[in-house]
Amino acid sequence: MGELTPSRKQVLNAIRELAATLGHRPSRRAFVARSGLSESHVWRYFDSWNDAVRAAGFKPHVVNVKLDDNELLQSWGELVRLRRRIPSYRTYMREGSRYSPDAYARRWGWSGVPDAFRRFAQGKPEWADVLALLPAESFNAPRASGRGPSPERAGTSAFERALQTEAHEAAGYYATFYRIERTLRQVVSDRLRQVYGRGWWHRVPYEVQAKVRGRMLKEQDAGVSPRSQRNIDFTTFRELAEVIDANGSYFQTSFTGLKALKRTMAVLSALRNPITHYCPLPDDEATRLGIAVSDWNRIVRSGTHGRTSR
């Protein structure tokens, strides 16, 4: 079973206790790292981190002040060091320091931050490890000749850097769905084999069997290597839900609640589409995915199969 969700009072007490430990108002990042609670626990009761801080009796961080460029770049470099890669705008918004990513975008443009950091860290050995993680200097950086790049090349470079960042983030989402679908297929096949024996596939709804046969024949006609010898590996996420629904009484020991499983699978299925069709996941949907994965980990019986991380 999953852990109990903390109450609003417990969230506020956690903020106060951490403030007493640190000697000052905690940042959102420090709270997540040290309180044992997650951002989703805060968002359950408050619209923003500042709202939670204010409710705990502290003065929120004042945003309309002149920020020092070096402080901004140092904060960005620390996150690069922690994650071992350049963060996207959305990732920095979720995991960065108390500074808004808009502060960087207004100064250098988000894609120009690596070049700004390179200039800031030049000749500083304490940042050598972070500099090694940055890509080659972009076309937008100043050149020794003093000549800038053509608009076409500069635009292409910025686009390619943005694609690289998005691809890294999408790879993490893809891995999440890969683990969930593989786990679900294994749970379904293992349980139905226990109940029906070797001929368990014939107890799968006929419509699902027909669609699987069609996919197998299509791959065979295309002359590509078959993805698998198992019928279950040709099912879609929605079809797995249909198989479970048709044999629901046999999965009571596999999941903590079939209704909860059905709701969570519906959310995951909706979020899966933009990822598999190569579109960036909006910030609010990324948060929704994190919550759905947490729900999934609670629903899958402990010890049945491995848990999934986001």
C-alpha positions in Angstrom: 0.0 0.0 0.0 1.2 3.6 -0.6 2.1 6.0 2.1 -0.6 8.3 3.5 -1.0 11.7 2.0 0.0 14.4 4.6 -2.6 16.9 5.8 -2.4 20.6 5.1 -1.3 21.1 8.7 1.5 18.5 8.3 2.8 20.3 5.2 2.9 23.7 7.0 4.6 22.1 10.0 7.2 20.6 7.7 8.0 24.0 6.2 8.3 25.5 9.8 10.5 22.7 11.0 12.9 23.0 8.0 13.0 26.8 8.5 14.0 26.2 12.1 16.8 23.8 11.0 18.1 26.1 8.2 17.7 29.4 10.1 15.8 31.0 7.3 12.7 30.6 5.0 13.3 27.4 3.0 13.3 27.4 -0.8 11.0 25.0 -2.7 14.0 23.0 -3.8 15.4 22.7 -0.2 11.9 21.6 1.0 11.7 18.8 -1.6 15.2 17.7 -0.9 15.1 17.7 2.9 11.5 17.5 4.2 10.6 14.0 3.0 7.5 15.5 1.2 7.1 16.2 -2.5 5.9 19.2 -4.5 2.6 17.3 -5.2 1.9 17.4 -1.5 2.2 21.2 -1.5 0.2 21.7 -4.7 -2.7 19.6 -3.2 -3.4 22.5 -0.7 -1.7 25.6 -2.2 -1.6 27.2 -5.7 2.1 28.1 -5.4 5.1 27.7 -3.2 4.8 31.3 -2.1 1.3 30.7 -0.9 2.5 27.8 1.2 5.3 29.8 2.7 3.0 32.7 3.5 0.5 30.3 5.2 3.4 28.9 7.3 4.0 32.4 8.6 7.0 33.5 6.5 7.4 36.3 4.1 7.6 34.9 0.5 10.6 35.6 -1.7 10.4 39.1 -3.3 10.7 38.7 -7.1 10.9 42.3 -8.2 14.5 43.0 -7.2 17.6 43.4 -9.3 19.3 40.1 -9.6 23.0 39.7 -10.0 24.0 38.0 -13.3 26.7 35.9 -11.5 24.2 34.6 -8.9 21.9 33.5 -11.7 24.6 31.8 -13.7 26.0 30.1 -10.6 22.5 28.7 -9.7 22.1 27.5 -13.3 25.6 25.8 -13.2 24.8 24.1 -10.0 21.7 22.4 -11.5 23.7 21.4 -14.6 26.2 19.8 -12.2 23.5 18.0 -10.3 21.6 16.6 -13.4 24.8 16.1 -15.5 23.1 17.8 -18.4 21.7 21.2 -19.5 18.1 21.6 -18.1 15.2 22.6 -20.3 13.2 25.7 -19.4 10.5 23.5 -18.0 12.9 21.4 -16.0 14.5 24.5 -14.5 11.1 25.7 -13.5 10.4 22.5 -11.7 13.9 21.8 -10.2 15.8 25.1 -10.3 16.6 27.5 -7.5 14.4 30.3 -6.2 15.1 32.2 -9.5 12.6 32.1 -12.3 13.8 30.8 -15.7 12.2 34.0 -17.1 15.0 35.9 -15.4 17.5 34.0 -17.6 15.3 34.3 -20.8 15.1 38.1 -20.4 18.9 38.5 -20.1 20.3 36.0 -22.6 17.4 34.1 -24.1 17.0 30.6 -22.7 19.1 29.0 -25.4 21.8 31.6 -24.8 22.4 30.7 -21.1 25.1 28.0 -21.8 27.2 30.6 -23.7 26.6 33.2 -20.9 27.7 30.6 -18.3 30.8 29.7 -20.4 31.9 33.3 -20.3 31.1 33.5 -16.6 33.0 30.3 -15.7 36.0 30.9 -18.1 39.2 30.6 -16.1 37.5 29.3 -12.9 38.7 25.8 -12.2 35.8 25.1 -9.8 33.4 25.1 -12.8 35.6 22.9 -15.0 33.3 19.9 -14.6 30.2 21.9 -15.6 32.0 23.4 -18.6 32.8 19.9 -19.8 29.1 19.1 -19.9 28.3 22.0 -22.2 28.1 21.6 -26.0 30.5 23.3 -28.3 30.2 27.1 -28.4 27.1 28.1 -30.3 27.0 30.1 -33.4 25.5 33.0 -31.3 28.7 33.3 -29.2 31.2 36.1 -30.1 34.0 35.1 -32.5 37.6 36.1 -32.6 37.1 37.7 -36.0 34.3 39.8 -34.7 32.0 38.5 -37.5 28.7 37.1 -36.4 26.9 34.1 -38.0 24.5 34.3 -40.8 20.8 34.5 -39.5 20.1 31.2 -41.2 22.9 29.4 -39.3 22.2 31.1 -36.0 18.5 30.1 -36.3 19.4 26.5 -37.1 21.8 26.3 -34.2 19.2 27.6 -31.7 16.6 25.2 -33.1 18.9 22.2 -32.9 19.9 23.1 -29.3 16.2 23.3 -28.4 15.5 20.0 -30.1 18.4 18.3 -28.1 17.0 19.6 -24.8 13.5 18.4 -25.7 14.8 15.0 -26.8 16.6 14.5 -23.5 13.4 15.2 -21.6 11.2 13.2 -23.9 13.6 10.2 -23.5 12.9 10.2 -19.7 9.1 10.2 -20.3 9.5 7.4 -22.9 11.4 5.3 -20.4 8.6 5.8 -17.9 6.0 4.5 -20.3 8.2 1.7 -21.4 8.6 0.4 -17.8 4.9 0.7 -17.1 3.7 -1.1 -20.2 6.3 -3.8 -19.9 5.4 -4.3 -16.3 1.6 -4.3 -17.1 2.0 -6.9 -19.8 4.0 -9.2 -17.5 1.4 -8.9 -14.7 -1.4 -9.7 -17.1 0.3 -12.6 -18.8 1.5 -14.1 -15.5 -1.8 -13.9 -13.8 -3.9 -15.3 -16.7 -1.4 -18.1 -17.2 -1.9 -19.0 -13.5 -5.7 -19.0 -13.9 -6.2 -20.6 -17.4 -2.9 -22.4 -18.1 -1.0 -22.4 -21.4 -4.1 -21.5 -23.4 -4.7 -18.3 -21.5 -4.5 -16.1 -24.7 -7.8 -17.5 -25.9 -9.5 -16.0 -22.9 -8.5 -12.5 -24.1 -11.4 -10.5 -25.7 -11.9 -11.5 -29.3 -11.6 -7.9 -30.5 -8.2 -7.6 -28.9 -7.0 -11.0 -30.4 -8.1 -9.8 -33.9 -6.2 -6.5 -33.6 -3.1 -8.3 -32.4 -3.3 -10.8 -35.3 -3.5 -7.8 -37.7 -0.4 -6.1 -36.3 1.6 -9.4 -36.4 0.6 -9.9 -40.1 1.4 -6.3 -40.9 4.9 -6.6 -39.5 5.4 -10.0 -41.3 4.3 -8.5 -44.7 6.6 -5.5 -44.1 9.6 -7.9 -43.9 10.9 -6.4 -40.6 12.1 -8.4 -37.6 9.2 -9.3 -35.4 9.1 -7.3 -32.2 8.3 -10.4 -30.2 7.0 -14.0 -30.3 4.4 -13.2 -27.6 0.9 -12.0 -28.5 0.7 -9.8 -25.4 3.6 -7.7 -26.7 1.4 -6.6 -29.6 -1.3 -5.1 -27.4 -1.8 -1.4 -26.9 -2.1 0.3 -23.5 -5.9 0.6 -24.0 -6.2 -3.0 -25.0 -4.4 -4.1 -21.9 -7.0 -2.2 -19.9 -9.7 -4.1 -21.8 -8.1 -7.5 -21.0 -7.9 -6.6 -17.3 -11.5 -5.4 -17.3 -12.7 -8.6 -18.9 -11.0 -10.7 -16.3 -11.2 -8.3 -13.4 -12.0 -10.8 -10.6 -8.6 -12.5 -11.2 -6.6 -9.3 -10.7 -7.8 -8.4 -7.2 -4.5 -9.7 -5.8 -2.4 -7.9 -8.5 -3.7 -4.4 -7.9 -4.9 -2.5 -4.8 -8.0 -1.3 -6.6 -9.3 -2.0 -10.2 -11.3 1.3 -10.4 -8.2 3.3 -9.4 -6.2 1.3 -11.9 -8.7 2.1 -14.7 -8.6 5.9 -13.8 -4.8 6.0 -13.7 -4.5 4.1 -17.0 -6.9 6.5 -18.6 -4.7 9.5 -17.5 -1.5 7.7 -18.6 -3.0 6.8 -22.0 -3.9 10.5 -22.6 -0.4 11.7 -21.7 1.2 9.0 -23.7 -0.1 10.4 -27.0 2.0 13.7 -27.2 5.1 11.8 -26.2 4.8 9.0 -28.8 4.0 11.6 -31.4 7.1 13.6 -30.7 5.6 16.7 -29.1 6.9 18.4 -26.0 4.8 17.7 -22.8 3.4 20.9 -21.3 4.4 21.8 -17.8 1.1 21.1 -16.2 0.9 17.7 -18.0 4.4 16.8 -16.8 3.2 17.4 -13.3 0.1 15.3 -14.0 2.4 12.5 -15.3 4.4 12.6 -12.1 1.2 12.2 -10.0 -0.1 9.4 -12.2 3.2 7.5 -11.9 3.0 7.9 -8.1 -0.6 6.5 -8.3 0.6 3.6 -10.4 3.3 2.7 -7.9 0.7 2.6 -5.2 -1.8 0.6 -7.2 0.6 -2.2 -8.3 0.9 -4.6 -5.4 4.2 -4.3 -3.5 6.5 -7.1 -4.5 4.4 -8.0 -7.6 6.8 -6.3 -10.0 9.2 -3.4 -10.0 8.1 0.1 -9.2 8.4 2.9 -11.8 10.3 6.1 -11.4 9.6 9.3 -13.4 
